[in-house]
Amino acid sequence: MKKLLLVFLFIAPSVFSQQENLQNKSYFTEKLYMHLSDYNKKADLAYRFNDYEKGKQLFEDFTNTHLEGAYMDNFKFQGLKKNVVNLYDYKKSVFLITYASWCIPSKGEIPAINELALEYKDKIDFIVLFWDKKEKVKELAEKFSSNISVVYVDESKNQGAYVVRQLKHSLGLPTCFLLDEDKKIMDIRRSVFPPMQTEEETAYRENYIALEASISKNLVKEYEEVYADNVQVD
């Protein structure tokens, strides 16, 4: 009996701590419900007066203050092999970006994502989510590296309405989400849109630098470890 009591006393704090952590978790959809309406009112007003810098700042303030640090819900998508794909099926950190056939990717963005997916394939799962029909998605998927998982949600079939409402209609597209292994939101960002006259190579470099900086800051822990090893303690 004493042995059982000792085991309970040893295990109980750990169990209670885990339960407390679960209860303290806040999720993306909860944060949207609480704060999206206020953000939309302010953003709509800014864009009505063509104040794009104000709109950009409002987006950054909203995502930084209310969404980053929350956990992404386990959304369901369709794979190109007629399979259902759950976000939590991906066990690594996640780079998730949303597109649609009518939404033109930033110039140089796809080559930059393909290059990054090759470099970080052992550490990060790259996912491209399309809001399109399967036939169109299969065509668009050819532009992306085999290191990238291409998934979709087809609104025309009245499927995935919940996912559409949360991920598409809330923040628009293209929107990029960087999630750690636990699917905690580390960063939310818009695409870089160089001017149309920008040369292809320059546009690629601008996108690559911006995305790589966000990845290395938020998802790749080795950078912090290397920095810590190089710091000398007096």
N, C-alpha and C positions, 0 to 999 in steps of 0.2 A: 504493500500500500504506500509506504514512504517513497519507494522508487517511482511509482506512478505519479505521485505528487510532485516529485522533483522534475520528472520529464515534462509534466504539464507546465510547471513554473518556468522551465527553460524554453518551451515551444510557444507558450501563450503570447509573450510580448511580440514575437515575430509575426504570429498570425494576426494579432490585433493591429500591428503596424501596417501589414499588407492590406487589411480591410480598410484602414483609415486612408491609405494612399488611394485606393480605388474610389472611396467616397469623395475624396478631394479632387479627383480628376474632373476637369471641365472639357466639354467636347465642342467641336467646331459648330455643330448645328445649334447647340445651346447658346453659344456666344452670338451667333447670327440672330437668333430669336430676340435676344436681349438688346442688341445694339444696331442692327442693320437699318431699321426704319429711320433712326436719327441721322445716320450717315447718309442715306439716300436723299433725305430732304436737303441737307447741306450741299451734297455733290450736285444734285439736280439744279440747285440755284446757281452754283458756280459755273456749270456748263451752259446754263441758259444765257449767261452774260459773257460766254466765250472766255472765261477765266480758267484756262487749261492748267496753268501752274497751281492755282488754288485747288482745282480738282485733283491734281496729282498729289498735292500735299495732304489733302483730306484722306485720300486712299491710303497713303503711307501711315498717317496718324491712326486711322481706323484699324488697319491690320496690325501695326506695331503694338497698339494699346490693348486691343480686345481679342485678336485672333491668334497671334503668335504666343506659344506656350500652351495653347489648348491642344487637345488630341483630335486627329481627324477620325471621323466615323468610318466604320467598316463598309464603305459603299460597294455596291455590286455593279459590274460592267459586263459587257459581252465580249468574248474573244472571237477572233476570226475563224476559229475552228468549232463554232456553235457551242462553245462552252461558257459557263458563267464564271467570271473572275471576281474574287473578293480582294479588296485592297489589302487585307491582312494576310493574304496568301503570300505576299512579298515579304520576305524575312529581313532583307537588308534595309538600309536607309533608302528613301524614295525621292526621286526627282520626278514630279508629276506636272505635266503641262497640258492645257486644254486647247483644242482647235476645232474648227469646222471648215467645210469646203469653201464657204463664202467668206471666211475670215482669212485674209492673206497673211501668212507668217512674215515676220520681220525679215528684211533682206539680209541674207547671210546667216539667219538663225538656225535653219535646219542643218547646214554643214557644221556649225559650231556644236550643236547638240550631238550629232553623230560622232564628232571627234571626242567630245567629253565622255560619251557613253563607252567608247573604246578604252579610254584612259582609266575610267573608274568602274569598269564592269565587275571587278571583284569586290567592290565596296558598296556600290549603289545600284539599285534597280531603277532603270529609266523607263517611264511610262508616258505614252502619248495617248490622250483621251480625246476622241472625236465625237462631236454631236452630229451624227450623220447616219445614212443608210449603209448597210454592210457592203453593198456593191461599190459605193463611192469610197468607203474606207479602205477596201482592198486595193483600190487604185492609188490612193494617197499613201498607203503604207509602203509602197515601193520606194518612196523617197527617203525612208528612214533605215538606219543600220539594223542588222539582225540582232544587235545588242540591245535594242529597244523593244519593249512590249507595246504593241499597238492594240488598244481596246476602243470600244465605242458604246454609245447609247443611242438607239433609234427612237426619236420622239414620235415619228409618224405611226408607230405601232402601239402607241400609248403604253409603252413600257419604260420603267425607270423614271417615272415622274418625280419621285422624291429626290433622286440624285440630280436630275435636271434643275429642280427648284433650288437646291442647296448649292451646287457647284457651278452651274451655268448662270442662272438668273440672279444670283446674289452678287457676284463680283465681275460678271462678264467674261470675255475671252479676247485674246489669249491671256490666261493667268497661270503662273507657275508656283507650285507649292513644293517646298523642301521639307521633308519629314525625316525624323531620325528613326532608328530601328523600332522604337515603341510607337511610331506614328504620331509623335509629338510635332507640332508645327514649329519649325525653326525659322522659316522665312517665307514670305509671300511677295511676289514681285511681278511687275508687268514686263513685257518684252521691250527690248531696245529697238527703237525704230529710226535707223539712220535715214537722212534725206534720200529721196529716190535717185538723185544724181550721184550718190556715193558709189564708188567702185566696189565690185563684188568682194574683192579681197579685204578691203578696208572695212566693209560692213561685217564680214565674217569675223575679223579680228575684234571689232567692237563688241559683238555679241559674245564671242568666246571669253574675252577678258571679264566682262560683266558677270557672266554665268559662272565662270571658274572661280571668281572671287567670292561669290555667294556660296558655292559648294565648299570651297576650302575653309571658309569661315564657319559654316553651320553644320557640315556633315562629315568632314574628314578629320578625325581626332588626332591623327599623326602630326598635324601642323602644330597643335598645342603642345604635344609631347616633345617634339623637336625643339620648340622654343624654350620649354621648361628645362630641357637638358643643357641648353646653351647659356642659361642664366647662371651667373656665378654668385654664390652666397658668400657675403663678407664674413 
